[in-house]
Amino acid sequence: MTDHEERLAGLEARYCFQEETLQSLNSTVASQQIRIDELEKTVRRLTERLREIAEGMDKLPTQERPPHY
């Protein structure tokens, strides 16, 4: 092989490696985004549930001290 052919082969190998790495990273990012979306939905549901519980607590009668204290 000539020097140019060797350089070209090296560049092609690096390109293939980078392409595979990029596809792997894209897949990872897509999976993480799906998980983030799921977690955000869970946080919204839990926040709403906590708000409902807090509103219910406001409606409970307050515990006052008995008169003999």
C-alpha angles and dihedrals in degrees: 000000000000123000091257092050091050091049091048092049090050092050091048091051092050091047092052091049092049091048091053091047092050092051091049092050092048090052091049093049092048091051091048092050091053090051092047090052090051092049092049090053090050092050091050091050092047092047091052091047091050090050090052091049092048091051089050090051090055089058095054116101113257117250107243125190114262113252094252093068 
